[in-house]
Amino acid sequence: MFASGVVKLTSRCPTWWGLTALTYHYETQCLPTPAAWFAHHLPVWLHRLSVVATFLIEIAVPPLFFAPARRLRLAAFYSQVLLQVLIIITGNYNFFNLLTLVLTTSLLDDRHLAAEAGNGRHKKTPASWPKALLALSALLLELAVYGLLAYGTAHYFGLEVDWEQLTLHSRTTFTFHQFSQWLKMVTLPTMWLGGASLTWELLVALWRWTQVPGSLRKLWTAVQLSIVGTATVAMFLISLVPYSYMEPSTHGRLWTGAHRLFGAVEHLQLANSYGLFRRMTGVGGRPEVVLEGSYDRHHWTEIEFMYKPGNVSRPPPLVAPHQPRLDWQMWFAALGPHTHSPWFTSLVLCLLQGHEAVIRLIQNDVSRYPFHKQPPTYVRAQRYKYWFSQPGEPGQWWRRQWVEEFFPPVSLGDPTLDTLLKQFGFQVKSPRRARSSGNALAQALHWVRKQLSPLEAPTLLLGLILTVGAIRVLQALLGPRPSREEKPRPAPKKDPGAAKDQAAPAPNSSNSGSQTARRKK
């Protein structure tokens, strides 16, 4: 998260430095949602303030994940939740934001989640003076951190209130050189902070191991702790190398052992650098590739995708947590020439050949594909620029303007297509024939896929999630509940004579039975 915020400034992107990035982001992101249209038309001053909040949450808040004060960690958690929920509402980023939310739950504790029985119901007892002093110190630390964050935000982003227009103006007051010097100063300490946190967790785990009863169980726990601890330390060291990419001088000063370890496992892609929206694309308009097919090369029909923008009157869809890979890659293809995306030539070939599996990536309902009866003779692609429509334009979500031809008109056997296929290492193949399999598992999976194929992926995934949620709710409602009688009660007083009779052994009872009777007493 820290790196994701830093790279927005190290890239020298003028929209991030000018705090105007969000005036373009909502309409130029990969797959916007309907809420993105409304967010795009918010006041410009609010967009600029949102960029400031993004820098605050992504750069200043992440170090608080390791704060000793519990409430600071909770504040860091809820700030991350706020950012991720806003991203989910305004953009289709499949499961990425959900993964981030799951990771941030590690900042919570059982007391906050009310997992402990009777939490908050016990009477508060007067704390001893060491505990009171510790609580006061934590409170002063929290106030100091909040005050520092507020002052730093107001100072470095020049926050000024315009009372006449009831707006809050903002601007960056620091330079790239100043930010680079600050980054050089803090990057290595953030690594030490992570290392200190990991060391503390390992020491806590080691202390818990000493409390494990039994020699055999303690030995097995030691083996588990050794394996997991070694893997964790190795992963931490490996991750430091790509993390330091954002600050070159720190990367050069990093321990050589970490570099060697990263180089040994780099091919496994265990860790990588991270930074979303390093530079804002589509400043002059959202580039979009529109595929077209024809039978006579004169009358062209657009090939509509399920999720990406195409028809200007169709609202943006809600796709998450599904990731439509082809629609996603079409966004990247539009950012440059088609030669930068070799797979696009293969896509054109598959459409000319009428591959049903590829057609279903474009339209899950094949009947909506304009060439479902017969493959097109010619296929081409045009590049457009898209913008969100203005409020008051009925029935339209987008505006678009033709820019240029993205891919020339080609047909099967066309020399241009054959040259491109050979250049990119593809071979012209006829459509594969379905092969029958005697494997029962393969047949079962094929049947399941055939039954589920009419459903769109987002509907299927949401249905599965809701089903699991409903099952968990029913388990909670119908499952066994702890009985009140299970609570320990004071033993009732018994008659001394009866107790003596109960403890006395029967004439035919054994010695073990006598001992059992005494234990029951």
Sequence and secondary structure as in RCSB ss.txt:
>XXXX:A:sequence
MFASGVVKLTSRCPTWWGLTALTYHYETQCLPTPAAWFAHHLPVWLHRLSVVATFLIEIAVPPLFFAPARRLRLA
AFYSQVLLQVLIIITGNYNFFNLLTLVLTTSLLDDRHLAAEAGNGRHKKTPASWPKALLALSALLLELAVYGLLA
YGTAHYFGLEVDWEQLTLHSRTTFTFHQFSQWLKMVTLPTMWLGGASLTWELLVALWRWTQVPGSLRKLWTAVQL
SIVGTATVAMFLISLVPYSYMEPSTHGRLWTGAHRLFGAVEHLQLANSYGLFRRMTGVGGRPEVVLEGSYDRHHW
TEIEFMYKPGNVSRPPPLVAPHQPRLDWQMWFAALGPHTHSPWFTSLVLCLLQGHEAVIRLIQNDVSRYPFHKQP
PTYVRAQRYKYWFSQPGEPGQWWRRQWVEEFFPPVSLGDPTLDTLLKQFGFQVKSPRRARSSGNALAQALHWVRK
QLSPLEAPTLLLGLILTVGAIRVLQALLGPRPSREEKPRPAPKKDPGAAKDQAAPAPNSSNSGSQTARRKK
>XXXX:A:secstr
 HHHHHHHHHTT HHHHTT THHHHHHHSSSB HHHHHHHTS HHHHHHHHHHHHIIIIISGGGGG SSHHHHHH
HHHHHHHHHHHHHHHB  TTHHHHHHHHHGGG  TTTTT STTTTTS      HHHHHHHHHHHHHHHHHHHHHH
HHHHHHTT EEETTTTEEE    S HHHHHHHHHHHHHHHHHHHHHHHHHHHHHHHHHHHT  SHHHHHHHHHHH
HHHHHHHHHHHHHHHHHHGGGSHHHHHHS HHHHHHHHHHGGGT      S SS   TTSEEEEEEEEESSSSS 
EE   SSSS STTS     TT   HHHHHHHHHTTS GGG THHHHHHHHHHHT HHHHHHH SSGGGSTTSSS 
 SEEEEEEEEEEE  TT TT SEEEEEEEEEEEEE TT HHHHHHHHHTT              HHHHHHHHHHH
HHTTS HHHHHHHHHHHHHHHHHHHHHHS    GGGS        HHHHHHHHS  TT  HHHHHHHHHH 
